[in-house]
């Protein structure tokens, strides 16, 4: 298709470097640019699964997943969680997880762009517990209406213990990359959800 032929990948060597380790990789991405177009990556030689929440509307959910899986993408149900993720990582594949979600009371609360926000620990927890590299990646829309997939150098710290303190270190490293993309392409961060919801008690009223 035109989408496949006219898209390009920058930083592909970062995926190859991670894959050589034989542990698969977590593609830590966000509601940024044309994130849904990552579905074509298997057609470009990158085995990819994505963790997604099942939609309430069964017909819409089925329609969306037919589009997503057309080129070989695997959709992993968020409710099944870790089991399917580890299975695909053990096949030395890439698993995409949206990392800009608000985690409410279940997350770690620390600064995000100047305000406290609750972060999901999943990406960091899997990385540290199973020694899996994280590749921050984003699907940019270019000025000439093409898609540029950008894979950043891996975040990988096998020397760190599996702890909340180290989850925060990993997530802050990931945040710095995400924030850089948001600052460079503010029009491409699509997030109408209240990113800072659940952390309001962190604000001091003077």
C-alpha contacts under 8 A as a table, 3 or more apart, distances in Angstrom:
res1	aa1	res2	aa2	distance
1	X	4	X	5.35
1	X	5	X	6.28
2	X	5	X	5.13
2	X	6	X	5.81
3	X	6	X	5.53
3	X	7	X	5.95
3	X	146	X	7.70
3	X	147	X	7.68
4	X	7	X	5.55
4	X	40	X	6.47
4	X	43	X	7.44
4	X	44	X	7.44
6	X	146	X	6.36
6	X	147	X	7.46
7	X	146	X	5.79
7	X	147	X	4.81
7	X	148	X	5.79
7	X	149	X	7.61
8	X	147	X	6.60
8	X	148	X	5.03
8	X	149	X	6.18
9	X	12	X	6.09
9	X	148	X	5.74
9	X	149	X	4.63
9	X	150	X	6.01
9	X	151	X	7.57
10	X	148	X	6.98
10	X	149	X	6.02
10	X	150	X	4.83
10	X	151	X	6.16
11	X	14	X	5.52
11	X	15	X	7.47
11	X	150	X	5.98
11	X	151	X	4.76
11	X	152	X	6.16
11	X	153	X	7.58
12	X	15	X	5.38
12	X	16	X	6.53
12	X	150	X	7.98
12	X	151	X	6.35
13	X	16	X	4.93
13	X	17	X	6.00
14	X	17	X	5.14
14	X	18	X	6.29
14	X	135	X	7.51
14	X	151	X	6.46
14	X	152	X	6.60
14	X	153	X	5.38
14	X	154	X	6.55
15	X	18	X	5.12
15	X	19	X	6.06
15	X	25	X	7.87
15	X	135	X	7.32
15	X	151	X	7.22
16	X	19	X	5.05
16	X	20	X	6.19
17	X	20	X	5.35
17	X	21	X	7.13
18	X	21	X	5.56
18	X	22	X	7.48
18	X	23	X	7.68
18	X	24	X	6.98
18	X	25	X	6.52
18	X	133	X	6.53
18	X	154	X	7.17
19	X	22	X	5.34
19	X	23	X	6.77
19	X	24	X	5.73
19	X	25	X	7.12
19	X	92	X	6.49
19	X	93	X	7.70
21	X	24	X	7.60
22	X	90	X	7.98
22	X	92	X	5.47
23	X	89	X	6.13
23	X	90	X	6.23
23	X	91	X	7.86
23	X	92	X	5.35
23	X	93	X	7.97
23	X	131	X	7.55
23	X	132	X	5.74
23	X	133	X	7.56
24	X	88	X	7.70
24	X	89	X	4.55
24	X	90	X	6.52
24	X	91	X	6.90
24	X	92	X	3.77
24	X	93	X	4.66
24	X	94	X	5.54
24	X	95	X	7.86
24	X	132	X	6.65
24	X	133	X	7.39
25	X	89	X	6.61
25	X	92	X	7.33
25	X	93	X	6.51
25	X	94	X	4.76
25	X	95	X	6.38
25	X	132	X	5.88
25	X	133	X	5.15
25	X	134	X	5.66
25	X	135	X	6.64
26	X	94	X	5.69
26	X	95	X	4.96
26	X	96	X	5.83
26	X	97	X	7.05
26	X	123	X	7.27
26	X	127	X	7.76
26	X	132	X	7.13
26	X	133	X	6.39
26	X	134	X	4.70
26	X	135	X	5.97
27	X	94	X	6.29
27	X	95	X	5.68
27	X	96	X	4.35
27	X	97	X	6.20
27	X	134	X	6.09
27	X	135	X	4.95
27	X	136	X	5.77
27	X	137	X	6.08
28	X	96	X	5.99
28	X	97	X	5.34
28	X	98	X	6.13
28	X	99	X	5.83
28	X	123	X	7.23
28	X	134	X	6.47
28	X	135	X	5.96
28	X	136	X	4.69
28	X	137	X	6.08
29	X	32	X	7.69
29	X	35	X	7.84
29	X	96	X	6.82
29	X	97	X	6.15
29	X	98	X	4.97
29	X	99	X	5.74
29	X	100	X	7.66
29	X	136	X	5.94
29	X	137	X	5.28
29	X	138	X	5.79
30	X	35	X	7.20
30	X	97	X	7.91
30	X	98	X	4.81
30	X	99	X	5.55
30	X	100	X	5.39
30	X	138	X	7.10
30	X	178	X	7.89
31	X	35	X	6.24
31	X	98	X	6.98
31	X	100	X	7.09
31	X	189	X	6.17
31	X	190	X	5.48
31	X	191	X	6.18
32	X	35	X	5.82
32	X	138	X	6.69
32	X	139	X	6.98
32	X	140	X	7.51
32	X	188	X	5.45
32	X	189	X	4.43
32	X	190	X	5.63
32	X	191	X	7.96
33	X	138	X	7.12
33	X	139	X	5.44
33	X	140	X	4.86
33	X	141	X	5.72
33	X	188	X	4.65
33	X	189	X	6.31
33	X	190	X	7.28
34	X	37	X	5.70
34	X	38	X	7.91
34	X	139	X	5.34
34	X	140	X	6.30
34	X	141	X	6.39
34	X	147	X	7.39
35	X	38	X	5.90
35	X	138	X	6.80
35	X	139	X	5.33
36	X	39	X	6.24
36	X	68	X	7.72
37	X	40	X	6.07
37	X	139	X	7.25
38	X	41	X	5.48
38	X	139	X	7.06
38	X	149	X	7.96
39	X	42	X	7.08
39	X	48	X	7.88
39	X	68	X	5.35
39	X	69	X	6.85
39	X	70	X	7.92
39	X	71	X	6.75
39	X	72	X	7.67
39	X	73	X	5.60
40	X	43	X	5.39
40	X	44	X	6.84
40	X	71	X	5.71
40	X	72	X	7.71
40	X	73	X	7.38
41	X	44	X	4.98
41	X	45	X	6.56
41	X	46	X	5.39
41	X	47	X	7.20
41	X	48	X	6.87
41	X	71	X	7.92
41	X	73	X	7.75
42	X	45	X	5.10
42	X	46	X	4.60
42	X	47	X	4.94
42	X	48	X	6.00
42	X	71	X	6.25
42	X	72	X	5.59
42	X	73	X	6.18
43	X	46	X	7.19
43	X	71	X	5.68
43	X	72	X	6.95
46	X	93	X	7.76
46	X	94	X	7.51
47	X	72	X	7.85
47	X	73	X	7.38
47	X	93	X	5.37
47	X	94	X	6.10
48	X	72	X	7.89
48	X	73	X	5.61
48	X	74	X	6.60
48	X	93	X	6.14
48	X	94	X	4.88
48	X	95	X	5.68
48	X	96	X	7.14
49	X	73	X	5.56
49	X	74	X	4.41
49	X	75	X	5.72
49	X	76	X	6.76
49	X	88	X	7.47
49	X	93	X	7.73
49	X	94	X	6.39
49	X	95	X	4.73
49	X	96	X	6.10
50	X	73	X	7.46
50	X	74	X	6.34
50	X	75	X	5.15
50	X	76	X	5.84
50	X	95	X	5.51
50	X	96	X	4.54
50	X	97	X	6.27
51	X	75	X	6.11
51	X	76	X	4.69
51	X	77	X	6.04
51	X	78	X	5.66
51	X	85	X	7.91
51	X	95	X	7.36
51	X	96	X	6.30
51	X	97	X	5.67
51	X	98	X	7.87
52	X	75	X	6.60
52	X	76	X	6.10
52	X	77	X	5.61
52	X	78	X	5.45
53	X	77	X	6.07
53	X	78	X	5.18
53	X	79	X	7.46
54	X	61	X	6.56
54	X	77	X	6.55
54	X	78	X	7.38
55	X	58	X	6.55
55	X	60	X	7.26
55	X	61	X	5.24
56	X	61	X	7.46
57	X	60	X	5.40
57	X	61	X	6.09
58	X	61	X	5.00
58	X	62	X	6.11
59	X	62	X	5.18
59	X	63	X	6.15
60	X	63	X	5.02
60	X	64	X	6.02
61	X	64	X	5.24
61	X	65	X	6.17
62	X	65	X	5.24
62	X	66	X	6.20
63	X	66	X	5.26
63	X	67	X	6.63
64	X	67	X	5.32
64	X	68	X	6.25
65	X	68	X	4.78
65	X	69	X	5.97
65	X	75	X	7.27
66	X	69	X	5.40
66	X	70	X	6.13
67	X	70	X	5.42
68	X	71	X	7.42
68	X	73	X	6.32
68	X	74	X	7.99
68	X	75	X	7.69
69	X	72	X	5.25
69	X	73	X	4.59
69	X	74	X	6.11
69	X	75	X	7.24
70	X	73	X	7.08
76	X	80	X	7.55
76	X	81	X	7.81
76	X	84	X	6.64
76	X	85	X	7.44
77	X	80	X	5.56
77	X	81	X	6.80
78	X	81	X	5.00
80	X	83	X	6.56
80	X	84	X	6.77
81	X	84	X	6.41
81	X	85	X	6.74
82	X	85	X	5.08
82	X	86	X	6.06
83	X	86	X	5.50
83	X	87	X	6.28
84	X	87	X	4.98
84	X	88	X	6.38
85	X	88	X	5.44
85	X	89	X	6.23
85	X	95	X	6.82
86	X	89	X	4.94
86	X	90	X	5.95
87	X	90	X	5.21
87	X	91	X	6.68
88	X	91	X	5.08
88	X	92	X	6.80
88	X	93	X	5.75
88	X	94	X	7.46
88	X	95	X	7.16
89	X	92	X	5.04
89	X	93	X	5.21
89	X	94	X	6.56
89	X	95	X	6.96
90	X	93	X	7.31
97	X	123	X	7.35
98	X	101	X	6.82
99	X	120	X	7.20
99	X	123	X	7.30
100	X	119	X	7.51
100	X	195	X	7.70
101	X	119	X	6.85
101	X	120	X	6.78
101	X	195	X	6.82
102	X	107	X	7.82
102	X	117	X	7.13
102	X	118	X	5.48
102	X	119	X	5.90
102	X	120	X	6.89
102	X	194	X	7.49
102	X	195	X	5.36
102	X	196	X	6.87
102	X	197	X	6.99
102	X	198	X	7.85
103	X	106	X	5.61
103	X	107	X	4.76
103	X	108	X	7.82
103	X	118	X	5.20
103	X	119	X	5.31
103	X	120	X	5.01
104	X	107	X	5.87
104	X	118	X	5.60
104	X	119	X	7.78
104	X	197	X	6.99
104	X	198	X	4.90
104	X	199	X	7.35
105	X	118	X	7.36
105	X	198	X	6.67
106	X	118	X	7.90
106	X	120	X	7.34
107	X	118	X	5.09
107	X	119	X	4.87
107	X	120	X	4.90
107	X	121	X	6.29
108	X	117	X	7.96
108	X	118	X	5.29
108	X	119	X	5.11
108	X	120	X	6.76
108	X	121	X	6.94
108	X	168	X	7.22
109	X	116	X	6.10
109	X	117	X	5.27
109	X	118	X	4.28
109	X	119	X	6.16
109	X	199	X	6.92
110	X	115	X	7.86
110	X	116	X	4.90
110	X	117	X	5.64
110	X	118	X	6.71
110	X	119	X	7.73
111	X	114	X	5.85
111	X	115	X	5.17
111	X	116	X	4.21
111	X	117	X	5.95
112	X	115	X	5.43
112	X	116	X	5.83
112	X	117	X	5.82
112	X	175	X	7.31
113	X	179	X	7.17
115	X	196	X	7.29
116	X	196	X	6.63
116	X	199	X	5.99
116	X	200	X	7.84
116	X	202	X	6.69
116	X	203	X	7.89
117	X	195	X	6.77
117	X	196	X	4.69
117	X	197	X	7.20
117	X	198	X	7.46
117	X	199	X	5.58
118	X	196	X	6.87
118	X	197	X	7.79
118	X	198	X	6.83
118	X	199	X	6.31
119	X	171	X	7.83
120	X	123	X	7.50
121	X	124	X	5.51
121	X	125	X	5.82
121	X	167	X	6.39
121	X	168	X	7.94
121	X	171	X	7.61
122	X	125	X	5.05
122	X	126	X	6.07
123	X	126	X	5.53
123	X	127	X	6.24
123	X	134	X	7.74
123	X	171	X	8.00
124	X	127	X	5.08
124	X	128	X	6.15
124	X	167	X	5.15
124	X	168	X	7.91
124	X	170	X	5.86
124	X	171	X	6.41
125	X	128	X	5.37
125	X	129	X	5.82
125	X	162	X	6.90
125	X	163	X	7.99
125	X	167	X	6.30
126	X	129	X	5.26
126	X	130	X	5.67
126	X	131	X	7.44
126	X	132	X	6.83
127	X	130	X	5.68
127	X	131	X	5.17
127	X	132	X	4.41
127	X	133	X	6.00
127	X	134	X	6.75
127	X	156	X	7.40
128	X	131	X	5.12
128	X	132	X	6.87
128	X	157	X	7.12
128	X	158	X	6.41
128	X	160	X	6.88
128	X	161	X	6.79
128	X	162	X	5.41
128	X	167	X	7.88
129	X	132	X	7.99
129	X	161	X	7.90
129	X	162	X	5.59
131	X	156	X	7.74
131	X	157	X	7.71
131	X	158	X	5.55
132	X	156	X	7.14
133	X	154	X	6.06
133	X	155	X	5.91
133	X	156	X	4.79
133	X	157	X	7.89
134	X	154	X	5.32
134	X	155	X	4.98
134	X	156	X	6.29
135	X	151	X	6.45
135	X	152	X	6.04
135	X	153	X	6.35
135	X	154	X	4.57
135	X	155	X	6.31
136	X	151	X	6.05
136	X	152	X	5.33
136	X	153	X	7.37
136	X	154	X	6.96
136	X	155	X	7.81
136	X	174	X	7.06
136	X	177	X	7.46
136	X	178	X	7.93
137	X	149	X	7.04
137	X	150	X	5.37
137	X	151	X	4.48
137	X	152	X	6.03
138	X	149	X	5.77
138	X	150	X	5.30
138	X	151	X	6.89
139	X	147	X	6.28
139	X	148	X	5.67
139	X	149	X	4.49
139	X	150	X	6.37
140	X	147	X	5.64
140	X	148	X	5.07
140	X	149	X	6.21
140	X	150	X	7.34
140	X	188	X	7.63
141	X	145	X	6.05
141	X	146	X	5.86
141	X	147	X	4.93
141	X	148	X	6.46
141	X	188	X	7.78
142	X	145	X	5.21
142	X	146	X	5.21
142	X	147	X	6.07
142	X	148	X	6.79
143	X	146	X	7.38
155	X	170	X	7.57
155	X	173	X	7.74
155	X	174	X	7.69
157	X	160	X	5.73
158	X	161	X	7.81
160	X	166	X	6.76
161	X	166	X	6.92
162	X	166	X	6.78
162	X	167	X	7.49
163	X	166	X	5.33
163	X	167	X	6.19
164	X	167	X	4.89
164	X	168	X	6.34
165	X	168	X	5.40
165	X	169	X	6.71
166	X	169	X	4.87
166	X	170	X	6.30
167	X	170	X	5.22
167	X	171	X	6.11
168	X	171	X	5.06
168	X	172	X	5.96
169	X	172	X	5.26
169	X	173	X	6.33
170	X	173	X	5.17
170	X	174	X	6.33
171	X	174	X	4.94
171	X	175	X	5.97
172	X	175	X	4.84
172	X	176	X	6.26
173	X	176	X	5.37
173	X	177	X	6.92
174	X	177	X	5.39
174	X	178	X	6.37
175	X	178	X	5.00
175	X	179	X	5.85
176	X	179	X	5.24
176	X	180	X	6.19
177	X	180	X	5.15
177	X	181	X	6.54
178	X	181	X	5.23
178	X	182	X	6.26
179	X	182	X	4.89
179	X	183	X	6.02
180	X	183	X	5.16
180	X	184	X	6.10
181	X	184	X	5.03
181	X	185	X	5.81
181	X	186	X	7.60
182	X	185	X	5.15
182	X	186	X	4.78
182	X	187	X	7.96
182	X	188	X	7.30
182	X	189	X	6.11
183	X	186	X	5.43
185	X	188	X	5.58
185	X	189	X	7.31
186	X	189	X	5.77
187	X	190	X	7.62
191	X	194	X	7.81
191	X	195	X	7.62
194	X	197	X	5.19
196	X	199	X	5.95
196	X	200	X	7.35
197	X	200	X	6.50
198	X	201	X	7.52
199	X	202	X	5.55
199	X	203	X	7.68
200	X	203	X	5.57
201	X	204	X	7.65
